[in-house]
């Protein structure tokens, strides 16, 4: 019982409070503004933000079908994300002048 209480004390002091800000997994990751979900920023840091993700968040990363908006709304990806990265079939539109539709492979 004492060991269980000691483990609980260690966990409770190391666990993040719900109101603490989420930290990115690293410099190549950004946090979406609308939910605590991380997306790969392709090494561009905040240059591509803000990010807004409409889909699911699995293990802290954007996953499954959804819509990712970035570059202040000038960039839009609609398709599948896997572990926070664009993957599978999707559409990328940039500033309305560039459009790619097809397969994407993140990893």
Backbone as ProteinMPNN parsed JSONL, in Angstrom:
{"seq_chain_A": "XXXXXXXXXXXXXXXXXXXXXXXXXXXXXXXXXXXXXXXXXXXXXXXXXXXXXXXXXXXXXXXXXXXXXXXXXXXXXXXXXXXXXXXXXXXXXXXXXXXXXXXXXXX", "coords_chain_A": {"N_chain_A": [[0.826, -1.197, 0.0], [1.942, 1.241, 0.789], [3.853, 1.589, -1.195], [2.243, 1.944, -3.41], [0.982, 4.353, -2.779], [3.22, 6.037, -2.762], [3.985, 5.887, -5.45], [1.742, 7.058, -6.613], [1.974, 9.649, -5.583], [4.341, 10.515, -6.865], [3.501, 10.382, -9.541], [1.39, 12.272, -9.535], [2.715, 14.665, -9.075], [4.248, 14.883, -11.328], [2.492, 14.845, -13.438], [0.779, 16.791, -15.921], [-1.196, 19.625, -15.277], [-4.603, 20.254, -16.221], [-4.919, 22.844, -17.147], [-2.43, 23.666, -17.931], [-0.271, 24.765, -20.558], [0.092, 22.965, -23.642], [3.071, 21.529, -24.78], [5.017, 21.569, -27.767], [6.014, 18.538, -29.524], [8.532, 18.793, -30.525], [10.831, 20.923, -32.426], [9.87, 20.68, -35.026], [7.18, 20.408, -34.879], [3.868, 21.649, -34.412], [1.224, 23.098, -32.47], [-2.242, 22.8, -32.805], [-4.656, 25.441, -32.966], [-7.338, 25.14, -32.243], [-7.738, 22.808, -30.808], [-6.085, 20.569, -28.485], [-3.866, 19.369, -30.202], [-1.286, 17.99, -32.191], [0.604, 18.869, -35.114], [2.727, 18.12, -37.884], [5.097, 20.444, -38.913], [6.838, 20.567, -40.987], [9.446, 21.479, -40.554], [9.282, 24.202, -40.57], [8.444, 25.67, -38.436], [6.784, 28.296, -36.71], [6.237, 29.681, -39.003], [4.35, 28.569, -40.7], [1.978, 28.591, -39.36], [-1.123, 30.09, -38.141], [-2.356, 26.83, -37.13], [-5.251, 24.908, -37.764], [-7.208, 22.186, -37.028], [-9.653, 19.914, -38.072], [-10.261, 17.276, -37.627], [-9.871, 14.087, -35.915], [-7.859, 13.55, -32.947], [-5.271, 11.602, -32.093], [-3.357, 10.076, -29.669], [-2.217, 12.563, -29.156], [-1.689, 13.636, -31.653], [-2.698, 14.852, -34.891], [-5.036, 12.913, -36.65], [-6.517, 10.566, -38.959], [-9.366, 11.291, -41.136], [-9.873, 14.686, -42.174], [-9.695, 18.3, -42.027], [-7.095, 20.536, -42.476], [-6.098, 23.705, -41.772], [-3.828, 26.272, -42.549], [-1.124, 28.707, -42.635], [-2.432, 31.124, -42.074], [-4.932, 30.662, -43.172], [-4.468, 30.633, -45.872], [-3.455, 28.256, -46.745], [-4.705, 25.012, -47.251], [-5.392, 21.734, -46.334], [-7.115, 18.901, -47.19], [-7.974, 15.797, -46.239], [-6.372, 12.751, -45.282], [-4.709, 12.332, -42.202], [-1.873, 10.951, -40.625], [-0.539, 10.142, -37.634], [-0.079, 12.885, -37.155], [0.846, 13.858, -39.577], [0.427, 14.66, -43.078], [-1.056, 12.188, -45.033], [-1.763, 9.627, -47.343], [-4.596, 9.829, -49.537], [-5.388, 13.088, -50.637], [-6.112, 16.653, -50.763], [-4.33, 19.553, -51.469], [-4.366, 22.981, -51.174], [-3.105, 26.127, -51.968], [-3.249, 29.47, -51.309], [-5.277, 29.686, -53.158], [-4.227, 29.598, -55.724], [-2.596, 27.435, -56.243], [-3.032, 23.986, -56.566], [-3.078, 20.688, -55.485], [-3.979, 17.403, -55.981], [-4.142, 14.183, -54.856], [-2.076, 11.345, -54.0], [-0.339, 11.265, -50.893], [2.527, 10.799, -48.903], [3.551, 10.434, -45.74], [5.339, 9.03, -44.027]], "CA_chain_A": [[0.0, 0.0, 0.0], [2.822, 2.407, 0.862], [4.485, 1.742, -2.51], [1.226, 2.488, -4.315], [0.814, 5.77, -2.431], [4.428, 6.737, -3.205], [3.9, 5.984, -6.915], [0.704, 8.049, -6.904], [2.535, 10.972, -5.27], [5.278, 10.863, -7.939], [2.719, 10.634, -10.75], [0.602, 13.5, -9.424], [3.579, 15.841, -9.168], [4.818, 14.973, -12.665], [1.419, 14.979, -14.428], [0.429, 18.175, -16.245], [-2.544, 20.063, -14.951], [-5.411, 20.461, -17.429], [-4.812, 24.215, -17.634], [-1.069, 23.957, -18.379], [-0.197, 24.725, -22.022], [0.726, 21.824, -24.274], [4.353, 21.846, -25.414], [5.219, 20.775, -28.984], [6.898, 17.378, -29.423], [9.855, 19.248, -30.937], [10.775, 22.12, -33.267], [9.171, 20.417, -36.284], [5.772, 20.186, -34.548], [3.094, 22.801, -33.943], [-0.032, 22.759, -31.815], [-3.389, 23.442, -33.434], [-5.276, 26.444, -32.107], [-8.696, 24.809, -31.84], [-7.753, 21.644, -29.925], [-4.713, 20.209, -28.109], [-3.46, 18.366, -31.175], [-0.038, 18.402, -32.824], [0.785, 18.608, -36.543], [4.076, 18.28, -38.405], [5.18, 21.726, -39.621], [7.84, 20.423, -42.04], [10.644, 22.239, -40.231], [9.056, 25.633, -40.799], [8.082, 26.328, -37.187], [5.587, 29.13, -36.696], [6.036, 30.303, -40.308], [3.196, 27.993, -41.377], [0.803, 28.698, -38.499], [-1.685, 29.159, -37.165], [-2.935, 25.593, -37.625], [-6.57, 24.525, -37.256], [-7.479, 20.815, -37.469], [-11.057, 19.573, -37.83], [-10.439, 15.84, -37.417], [-9.556, 13.459, -34.632], [-6.519, 13.683, -32.393], [-4.939, 10.32, -31.467], [-2.043, 10.147, -29.006], [-1.728, 13.931, -29.215], [-1.372, 14.04, -33.023], [-3.811, 14.84, -35.842], [-5.175, 11.588, -37.252], [-7.708, 10.216, -39.727], [-9.879, 12.268, -42.1], [-10.168, 16.006, -41.645], [-9.267, 19.497, -42.765], [-6.051, 21.299, -41.801], [-5.924, 25.05, -42.312], [-2.554, 26.837, -42.093], [-0.716, 29.955, -43.307], [-3.481, 32.125, -41.889], [-6.061, 30.329, -44.03], [-4.042, 30.555, -47.275], [-3.163, 26.857, -47.042], [-5.727, 24.079, -46.779], [-5.244, 20.327, -46.674], [-8.288, 18.08, -46.886], [-7.618, 14.405, -46.474], [-6.043, 11.894, -44.155], [-3.483, 12.555, -41.439], [-1.407, 9.798, -39.857], [0.438, 10.557, -36.611], [0.197, 14.313, -37.266], [1.399, 14.208, -40.887], [-0.418, 14.397, -44.234], [-0.773, 10.83, -45.504], [-2.856, 9.039, -48.106], [-5.193, 10.675, -50.555], [-5.822, 14.378, -50.126], [-6.035, 17.834, -51.614], [-3.632, 20.7, -50.887], [-4.617, 24.226, -51.896], [-2.338, 27.251, -51.417], [-3.65, 30.806, -51.768], [-6.211, 29.59, -54.265], [-3.56, 29.536, -57.025], [-1.95, 26.135, -56.391], [-3.872, 22.888, -56.074], [-2.588, 19.33, -55.73], [-4.917, 16.375, -55.54], [-3.54, 12.888, -55.091], [-1.513, 10.626, -52.87], [0.712, 11.879, -50.083], [3.09, 9.809, -47.999], [4.265, 11.159, -44.684], [6.381, 8.297, -43.32]], "C_chain_A": [[0.869, 1.26, 0.0], [3.486, 2.667, -0.491], [3.508, 2.355, -3.501], [1.001, 3.963, -4.041], [2.02, 6.589, -2.888], [4.408, 6.916, -4.722], [2.876, 7.029, -7.322], [1.214, 9.461, -6.643], [3.492, 11.423, -6.36], [4.508, 11.202, -9.2], [2.0, 11.972, -10.657], [1.465, 14.749, -9.495], [4.179, 15.992, -10.557], [3.749, 15.151, -13.736], [1.106, 16.451, -14.661], [-0.992, 18.464, -15.801], [-3.278, 20.366, -16.247], [-5.245, 21.866, -17.994], [-3.388, 24.598, -18.058], [-1.008, 23.869, -19.897], [0.538, 23.482, -22.516], [2.009, 22.283, -24.94], [4.496, 20.999, -26.678], [6.179, 19.616, -28.746], [8.324, 17.743, -29.775], [9.716, 20.411, -31.894], [10.036, 21.917, -34.592], [7.682, 20.163, -36.081], [5.13, 21.485, -34.08], [1.787, 22.308, -33.345], [-1.166, 23.505, -32.501], [-4.06, 24.385, -32.45], [-6.622, 26.008, -31.547], [-8.806, 23.586, -30.95], [-6.307, 21.283, -29.587], [-4.203, 19.054, -28.967], [-2.23, 18.881, -31.913], [-0.019, 18.004, -34.3], [2.241, 18.879, -36.911], [4.131, 19.577, -39.196], [6.308, 21.744, -40.649], [9.064, 21.306, -41.823], [10.489, 23.737, -40.361], [8.649, 26.38, -39.532], [6.792, 27.117, -37.298], [5.306, 29.8, -38.036], [4.781, 29.802, -41.013], [1.903, 28.165, -40.589], [-0.016, 29.929, -38.785], [-2.321, 27.952, -37.851], [-4.297, 25.362, -36.968], [-6.893, 23.166, -37.859], [-8.902, 20.42, -37.091], [-11.284, 18.106, -37.497], [-10.08, 15.384, -36.02], [-8.104, 13.717, -34.235], [-6.241, 12.39, -31.615], [-3.515, 10.392, -30.936], [-1.404, 11.522, -29.165], [-1.412, 14.441, -30.604], [-2.613, 13.941, -33.904], [-3.846, 13.498, -36.561], [-6.498, 11.449, -37.978], [-8.125, 11.343, -40.673], [-10.136, 13.615, -41.437], [-9.672, 17.107, -42.558], [-8.262, 20.247, -41.901], [-5.917, 22.634, -42.516], [-4.648, 25.623, -41.711], [-2.231, 28.068, -42.919], [-1.817, 31.006, -43.24], [-4.687, 31.894, -42.777], [-5.698, 30.253, -45.5], [-3.705, 29.135, -47.702], [-4.239, 25.973, -46.449], [-5.364, 22.684, -47.264], [-6.529, 19.632, -46.265], [-7.945, 16.652, -47.241], [-7.292, 13.698, -45.182], [-4.714, 12.301, -43.529], [-3.158, 11.254, -40.713], [-0.32, 10.305, -38.931], [0.876, 12.0, -36.805], [0.729, 14.775, -38.606], [0.401, 13.869, -41.991], [-0.046, 13.036, -44.804], [-1.992, 10.267, -46.22], [-3.372, 10.011, -49.143], [-5.648, 11.989, -49.938], [-5.678, 15.469, -51.154], [-5.339, 18.938, -50.841], [-3.908, 21.9, -51.781], [-3.849, 25.34, -51.195], [-2.775, 28.548, -52.084], [-4.58, 30.774, -52.98], [-5.559, 29.433, -55.624], [-2.866, 28.197, -57.277], [-2.866, 25.078, -55.825], [-3.224, 21.567, -56.466], [-3.623, 18.372, -55.181], [-4.294, 15.033, -55.868], [-2.988, 12.286, -53.823], [-0.379, 11.378, -52.198], [1.238, 10.793, -49.134], [3.954, 10.513, -46.974], [5.453, 10.396, -44.167], [6.493, 6.864, -43.787]], "O_chain_A": [[0.572, 2.227, -0.702], [3.664, 3.818, -0.89], [3.888, 3.182, -4.33], [0.845, 4.747, -4.977], [1.857, 7.717, -3.353], [4.774, 7.978, -5.225], [3.101, 7.796, -8.257], [0.914, 10.376, -7.41], [3.47, 12.59, -6.75], [4.813, 12.191, -9.866], [2.006, 12.735, -11.622], [0.99, 15.795, -9.935], [4.579, 17.091, -10.942], [4.071, 15.572, -14.847], [1.156, 17.262, -13.736], [-1.88, 17.624, -15.943], [-2.655, 20.697, -17.256], [-5.411, 22.067, -19.197], [-3.158, 25.725, -18.495], [-1.634, 22.982, -20.479], [1.484, 23.012, -21.885], [2.027, 23.323, -25.598], [4.132, 19.823, -26.666], [7.05, 19.691, -27.88], [9.25, 17.051, -29.35], [8.598, 20.855, -32.158], [9.618, 22.893, -35.215], [6.994, 19.747, -37.013], [5.772, 22.313, -33.434], [1.307, 21.225, -33.682], [-1.062, 24.706, -32.751], [-4.035, 24.154, -31.241], [-7.012, 26.466, -30.473], [-9.871, 23.341, -30.384], [-5.394, 21.651, -30.326], [-4.121, 17.913, -28.513], [-2.139, 20.069, -32.224], [-0.545, 16.961, -34.688], [2.896, 19.746, -36.333], [3.291, 19.794, -40.069], [6.694, 22.81, -41.129], [9.648, 21.818, -42.778], [11.474, 24.47, -40.271], [8.524, 27.604, -39.556], [5.823, 26.662, -37.907], [4.258, 30.422, -38.204], [4.203, 30.518, -41.831], [0.826, 27.901, -41.123], [0.381, 30.745, -39.617], [-2.764, 28.034, -38.996], [-4.469, 25.591, -35.771], [-6.855, 23.009, -39.079], [-9.311, 20.568, -35.939], [-12.393, 17.727, -37.121], [-9.996, 16.175, -35.08], [-7.254, 14.05, -35.061], [-6.89, 12.115, -30.606], [-2.585, 10.729, -31.668], [-0.185, 11.63, -29.295], [-0.916, 15.559, -30.747], [-3.466, 13.076, -33.705], [-2.818, 13.005, -37.025], [-7.475, 12.125, -37.656], [-7.334, 12.237, -40.974], [-10.562, 13.679, -40.284], [-9.284, 16.871, -43.703], [-8.536, 20.558, -40.741], [-5.655, 22.684, -43.718], [-4.404, 25.484, -40.512], [-2.994, 28.43, -43.813], [-2.098, 31.691, -44.224], [-5.398, 32.844, -43.106], [-6.53, 29.848, -46.312], [-3.672, 28.84, -48.897], [-4.642, 26.149, -45.299], [-5.067, 22.474, -48.44], [-6.978, 19.759, -45.126], [-7.66, 16.335, -48.396], [-7.853, 13.996, -44.128], [-3.734, 12.575, -44.222], [-4.053, 10.548, -40.247], [0.696, 10.833, -39.381], [2.053, 12.32, -36.645], [1.037, 15.956, -38.772], [-0.374, 12.921, -41.869], [1.13, 12.753, -45.035], [-3.12, 10.417, -45.752], [-2.654, 10.914, -49.573], [-6.224, 12.007, -48.85], [-5.191, 15.249, -52.264], [-5.701, 19.233, -49.701], [-3.707, 21.843, -52.995], [-3.929, 25.482, -49.975], [-2.672, 28.688, -53.303], [-4.65, 31.742, -53.738], [-6.256, 29.16, -56.602], [-2.58, 27.865, -58.428], [-3.418, 25.242, -54.737], [-2.868, 21.354, -57.625], [-4.084, 18.518, -54.049], [-3.954, 14.767, -57.021], [-3.375, 12.66, -52.716], [0.429, 12.039, -52.851], [0.47, 9.973, -48.631], [4.971, 11.116, -47.313], [6.488, 10.999, -43.882], [7.329, 6.114, -43.285]]}, "name": "protein", "num_of_chains": 1, "seq": "XXXXXXXXXXXXXXXXXXXXXXXXXXXXXXXXXXXXXXXXXXXXXXXXXXXXXXXXXXXXXXXXXXXXXXXXXXXXXXXXXXXXXXXXXXXXXXXXXXXXXXXXXXX"}
